[in-house]
Amino acid sequence: MRVATWYNNRDVRLEEMPIPQIGLGELLVRVEASGMCGSDVMEWYRLDRAPLVLGHEIGGQIVAVGEGVERYKEGDRVSAAHHVPCNTCHYCLTGHHTVCDTLRQTNFDPGGFAEYIRLPAINVDRGVFLLPDEVSYEEATFIEPLACVLRGQRRAHMQPGKTVLVIGSGIAGLLHVQLARTLGAGRVTATDINDYRLEAAQRFGADATIRAEEDLPTCLRQVNQGRLADLVIVCTGATAAITQALQSVERGGTILLFAPTNSRVTIPISINELFWRNDITLTTSYAGSPADYQTALELIQAGTVPVRQMITHRLGLAETALGFQLVAEARNSVKVIIEPQR
């Protein structure tokens, strides 16, 4: 089968490898669509493990079923979680599934930028989701990122009426804008350095947009009835964005650091001014649980979060290198979808 192998963001090669053989409790899925995530282009996070076949946001069809699998059959349309928790450890039992050791060790074989993937038995047991007729393969690629966004806003205690500032209007930022709208945000403001993405933020539900180079606290007060934001969601790893977040959160508010920085980045924080005097909560979020995947699928099925309109590029497997270029440059793209069967 054909795979797109990542060596670095400027070196992605179309190569051949055997179709994976499945065993007891496993599934073989023909990948029809695989979304490209911003984390796919984080070289600092992946270079020491290259070469890799990446891609973890998938929609596809089951083409082979391993012995012992009873819930799924050949021909089923599915999406799947690449990381799944054990559901029995201390972290899972206290609601922190995404820091489970098992979750961090599970994955597809290979990644979604391939014609076929093998789903290990543990993924089949707790991380496969049947697609309703209303959900296309390309819409299914949004289940994983929307699940991550759901968990993030839950950890940040998003509630109706809160004012929200989303810093960074890439795909994660736009999903945060849409989900905040869905959950009843009082007002949603989005920022970016790119006019294309600021226009996208307005199109997908932001009440106001601000160029990231502006004096963000001052501009925010102008569009937010004189106040800062109750919830600030940082969807870019730029250190300047974190500084802006610290300056733009209202007293009693919350900052959600949704995107990672480059490795070894540190940010000085005034404990007294921010936390002791102003009661600010600072939190992070990583990945999503199987329950978040199911909720994301239901939101997409209902059209509550209309994701199809976010797709700007549909590329064949041989064009995966272009996809990495588009996502890494972060200019005139929102969501890039790879279609391995093309």
N, C-alpha and C positions, 0 to 999 in steps of 0.2 A: 504494500500500500504506500501511498505518498504521504509524506509528513513535511511540515515546515520546521526546520531545526534552527533554533536561535543560538548564535555564537556571541553576538552582541547586537545592539540596536542598528548597526550599519552592516551587519553580516547575518542574513537569514537565508538559509539554503533549502531548496526543494530537494528532498532526499527520499530514498526508498527504505522501508523496513518491513519485516514480516507482519502480517495481521496477527494480533495477539491471540493466543490460544486460551480458551476459558476453562475453568475447573469447577469444582463443586460450589454451588451457590452463587456463581458469577454470571454476568451478562456481557454480551458483545453488542455494542451500539454503533450503528453507522451515523456519523456526525453530519448533520445537515446544516447546522449553523453554529458558529463559535464566536462569542463576543471578545473584543480586545479590551483589556482592562488597563487603567493607568499603572497598576502595579507590574504589568508585563514589561514595561519599559524602564523599571527601576534597576539600572545596571548594578549599582552598589549592592543590591539585595540578591543578585543572581549570578554575577560573573564568576564567582568561585565554584559554581556548580555547572557551568556551561561545558558542552552543548546540551540544550534542553529542548524538548517539544512542549511549549507552553500552551495556554488556553484552558480556562476553567469555567467558562460561562457557556454551557452547551444546550442545544436542543437536537434530538436525533431519534432514530428508530431502532428498536431492538431487532437484531438479526439472528441471534443465537442465545439460547437459554441453557445455563448449566444445570446439572442434576441437582435436585432438591429445591429449585426455585419454583414457587407455586403462585406467587402474586402477580407475576408478569409473564407475558408470552411474546413470541415472535410477532412483529408487526405493531406492537404497542409504541405509541409516540411518547417520549419521555424527556424530562430534564433530570439532572442529577447534581448532587453536592459532591465536590471533589474532596473536601475535608469533612469527616463525620466524627462525632464524639463517642465515648464509650457508654455514656449515660449512667454509669455506676460509681465513678470516682468522687472524691470530695468536691471537686470543682463543678462537675455536672450536677450533683445533688444540691448544690447551693446556687444553681442558676448561672454558673460561669462556664458554659459548655465550650466556649471558644478558647479557653486556656487549658483545656483537657490535653493531656499528653497524647492520647490516641488521635484526637483531631489533628494534631500537628504532624502526625506520622502517616496519615492516610492520603491517598491521591488516586487520580486516574492513571491508566497505563495505555499509551503515553498521555500527552495532553490533548486538548481539544483541537489543536491545529494539525489534525490528522484525519484520514478518511474513516478510521475506526478506532474506538477505545474499548478497553476491557474495564469493567467495573468490578473491583474486588468484592468478595462476599459481604464484608462489613458495610460497604457503600450501598450494596443492593438491599441489605437488611434495614438501613435507616436513612438512606439518602437518595432514593429514586422517587420521582414525582410524575405521575401520569398526566399528560397534557390534555385538557379538554379540547373539544373541536374548535372552540372560539380562540384558542391560543396557538399562534403559528410558531414554527421553529425559531424564527428570528426574535419573536417576542419572548420566547422561552429563555433566550440568552440574558434577559434582564432579571430573571428570578434571583440569581446569586447576588448581583450588586444591590438590588432593591432589598433583599434580606439583610445585607450589611447595613443599609441605611435605616431600616426598621429598628434593628438592634441599637444603632447609635442614638436615634431619637428617643428610644425607650430609656436608655441609660442616662440621657440628658433630661429626662422627665418633661418632654414636650407635652404641653397641655393647650387646650383651646384658649384663644385670647392672647397668648404670648406673642411678643414681637420677636422676629427671627432675622438674624443677619447671616447670610451664607457667603463666606469668603472663598472665592474660586468657583467659577461656573463651568467646569468641565462636566463630564457625565455624572460623577458623584454629586457635585454641587447642584446640578439640575434635578436629580432625583430627590435630593434633600428639599429643594424648593417645592417640588410637586407634593411630596409627602407632608411637609409642613402645612401646605394649603389644605390637603385632604384632612389633616388632623385639627383644622380650625384655627390656624395661626391668625393673630390679629392683623399683622402686617409682615410681609416678607421682603427684605432688601437683599440684593445680590451684588457682588463685586467681581471684577476680573480686570486683567490688563489688556484684554483682547475685545475689540468691538463686536466681532462675530459672536462671541460667547455671551456678551452682555445683551445682544439682541435676542439670542436664544433664551436667556434667563427671563426676559420680558415675555417672550412667546409662551414659556412654560409656567408662568404664574407669578413671577416676581412683581410686587407692586411698584418697586423702584430699583434702579441700578445705579451704581457708582463706580467710576473708574478707580482702580486700586491705587493709582498714584496720588489721588486727592487726599486732603485732610479728612480721613474717614470719620472720626468722631464728630467733627463739625458738620459734615455733609449728612451724616446719619441723623443728627438732631433736627436738621432742616426738613427731612422727609418723614420723621418719626415723632412728630408732635413734641419736639424739644427733649426727647428722651433717647438714651442709648438702647441697646437691644437686650431683651430678657434672655435670649439664647443666641450665642454666636457659634456657628459651625465652621470649622476651618477645614477646607477641602483642598488645600495645597500645602506642600511641604516647605514653601519659602519661609525663611525665618522672619522676614518682614511681616508676613501675614499673621504670624503668632503674636508679634508685637502689636499689630493693629487690633487683634482680638482682645488683648489685655486692656487696650485703651477704649474699646468700643462696647464693653459689657456693662449693663446697668447694675446698680447695687442690688444684691440679692439674686443676681443672674447666674447663668451657667455658660461655660466655654467647653465645647466638644471638639477635641483635637482628633478629627476623623482621618486625616492624611498623615503619614509618617514624614519626618524630615530625612535628609541624608544622614548617614551614620555619624555618630560622635558629635552631633550638633547639640549645644546646650543653650538655654535661654535664661538670663537672669530675671528673677521674679521677686518683687517686694512682698514679703509675707504680710507685713503690717498693713500696707495700703490696700492690697487686693483682698486678702482673706480675712484678716482679723477685723479690720474696720468696715469692709464693704460686703462681707459675707458672700464672696464669690465661690462658686463650685467649678473646679477644673477636672474634666474627665476625658477619657479616651474610649475608643471602641474598635474592636478587631473582629472581622468576619461576622457570621450569623449562625444561628442554631437551626436544626431541622424544622423547628416550629416557625422560625422566621421565614424559611423558604416556603412553607405551606401558605403562610399569610401573604407573602409577596405574590405567589401564584394566584391566589384568590383576588388580590387587588388588580392584577393584570387582566385576569379573566373578566372581571366586572367592568373594566375600562376606567376604574377609579384613578389609576395612574396610567395615562395613555403613553405607552413607551414607543410605539412604532414610529411616531413622528420624530423621535430623537435620532433615528438612524440616518446618517449622512453618507455612508459609504458601504457598499456591498461588494466584496472582492472574492475572487477565486483563490484557491490554495496557493497557486503559483504567484499570486500578488501579495502574499503575506508580508514580504519585506516592505512594500509600499504602506501597508497597514501600520507597521511599526514606525515608519517614518512619520506618518500622519499623526499618530498618537504622541510620539516623542516631541514633535514640533509644537503640538497643541495650538494650532492656529485656526484653520478653517475646517475643522471636523468636530463632531460631537461624539457619535457612536459609530465605530467601525466594526462591521460584521464580516467574518471570514466564512465562506461557503465551501467546505472541503470537497463536495461532490462536483464542483464546477471545474 
